[in-house]
């Protein structure tokens, strides 16, 4: 088992759909134990950890939609009876924190870009011969 540290910056947009239910079930006071922002933040972090634990690092970096779908689906289910609606989840950035792994991933990315250019150039030459 390989442990890879990375950071995900994400934004979660939600709204109150039923104020009567929302104000009975959750708190909008920042220092309360059931403050909605804290609950949503902790739940989203937990869902992301669980989802990412089952993905390869390349998939975490490239397939953000999988993570977004998991977070959106689970949060929607969680807050459905709280009078809230999840509007959207956006992943702004995924950063690998391990310096050597990050350098290796960047080197692979550069190599693949060069390989793509070489293949395109070779294909171009063959067509124009």
C-alpha positions as CSV (number, residue, x, y, z in Angstrom):
1,X,0.0,0.0,0.0
2,X,1.4,3.3,-1.1
3,X,0.5,6.5,0.8
4,X,0.5,9.6,-1.4
5,X,-0.2,13.0,0.0
6,X,-2.2,15.4,-2.2
7,X,-4.4,18.4,-1.7
8,X,-7.7,19.1,-3.3
9,X,-9.2,22.6,-3.4
10,X,-12.9,22.4,-4.0
11,X,-16.0,24.6,-3.8
12,X,-19.4,23.4,-2.8
13,X,-22.4,25.5,-3.7
14,X,-25.7,24.9,-1.9
15,X,-28.9,26.7,-1.1
16,X,-31.8,26.5,1.2
17,X,-34.8,25.1,-0.6
18,X,-37.2,24.8,2.3
19,X,-36.5,27.5,5.0
20,X,-39.0,26.0,7.5
21,X,-37.3,22.6,7.6
22,X,-33.8,24.0,7.3
23,X,-34.1,26.3,10.3
24,X,-35.5,23.4,12.4
25,X,-32.9,20.8,11.4
26,X,-29.6,22.7,11.2
27,X,-27.8,25.7,12.6
28,X,-26.6,28.7,10.7
29,X,-24.6,30.0,13.8
30,X,-20.9,29.5,13.1
31,X,-19.9,28.3,16.6
32,X,-22.7,25.7,17.0
33,X,-21.9,22.0,16.9
34,X,-24.4,21.5,14.1
35,X,-23.3,24.5,12.0
36,X,-24.2,23.6,8.4
37,X,-20.9,24.9,6.8
38,X,-18.9,22.7,9.2
39,X,-21.1,19.7,8.6
40,X,-21.0,20.0,4.8
41,X,-17.2,20.7,4.8
42,X,-16.5,17.6,7.0
43,X,-18.8,15.4,5.0
44,X,-17.2,16.5,1.7
45,X,-13.7,15.9,3.0
46,X,-14.7,12.4,4.2
47,X,-16.3,11.6,0.9
48,X,-13.3,12.8,-1.1
49,X,-10.9,10.8,1.0
50,X,-13.0,7.6,0.6
51,X,-13.4,8.2,-3.1
52,X,-9.7,9.0,-3.7
53,X,-8.6,6.1,-1.7
54,X,-10.0,3.8,-4.4
55,X,-8.5,5.7,-7.3
56,X,-5.0,5.7,-8.8
57,X,-3.2,9.1,-8.5
58,X,-3.5,9.6,-12.3
59,X,-7.3,9.2,-12.0
60,X,-7.5,11.7,-9.1
61,X,-5.6,14.2,-11.2
62,X,-7.4,13.6,-14.5
63,X,-10.9,12.3,-13.6
64,X,-12.2,15.0,-11.4
65,X,-15.7,14.3,-12.6
66,X,-15.7,11.0,-10.7
67,X,-14.9,12.7,-7.5
68,X,-17.4,15.5,-8.1
69,X,-20.1,13.0,-8.9
70,X,-19.4,11.0,-5.7
71,X,-19.4,14.2,-3.5
72,X,-22.5,15.6,-5.1
73,X,-24.5,12.4,-4.9
74,X,-23.6,11.7,-1.3
75,X,-24.1,15.3,-0.1
76,X,-27.4,15.5,-1.9
77,X,-28.6,12.4,-0.1
78,X,-27.3,13.6,3.2
79,X,-29.0,17.1,3.1
80,X,-32.1,16.2,1.2
81,X,-34.3,16.1,4.3
82,X,-32.7,19.2,5.8
83,X,-34.3,21.6,3.4
84,X,-31.1,22.1,1.4
85,X,-30.1,21.5,-2.2
86,X,-26.6,20.9,-3.5
87,X,-26.2,23.3,-6.5
88,X,-22.7,22.2,-7.6
89,X,-19.3,20.9,-6.5
90,X,-16.3,22.2,-8.3
91,X,-12.7,21.0,-8.0
92,X,-10.4,23.9,-8.6
93,X,-7.1,22.2,-8.1
94,X,-5.5,18.9,-7.3
95,X,-1.9,19.1,-6.1
96,X,0.5,16.3,-5.4
97,X,2.4,17.2,-2.2
98,X,5.2,14.7,-2.5
99,X,8.0,16.6,-4.3
100,X,9.7,13.6,-6.0
101,X,6.3,12.1,-7.2
102,X,5.3,15.5,-8.5
103,X,8.5,15.9,-10.4
104,X,8.1,12.4,-11.9
105,X,4.5,13.1,-12.9
106,X,5.6,16.4,-14.6
107,X,8.4,14.6,-16.4
108,X,6.0,12.0,-17.7
109,X,3.6,14.8,-18.8
110,X,6.4,16.5,-20.7
111,X,7.5,13.2,-22.2
112,X,4.0,12.4,-23.4
113,X,3.7,15.9,-24.9
114,X,6.9,15.5,-26.8
115,X,5.9,12.0,-27.9
116,X,2.6,13.5,-29.2
117,X,4.5,16.2,-31.1
118,X,6.9,13.6,-32.6
119,X,4.0,11.3,-33.7
120,X,2.1,14.2,-35.2
121,X,5.2,15.4,-37.0
122,X,6.0,11.9,-38.3
123,X,2.3,11.5,-39.5
124,X,2.5,14.9,-41.1
125,X,5.7,14.0,-43.0
126,X,4.2,10.7,-44.3
127,X,1.1,12.5,-45.6
128,X,3.2,15.1,-47.4
129,X,5.7,12.8,-49.0
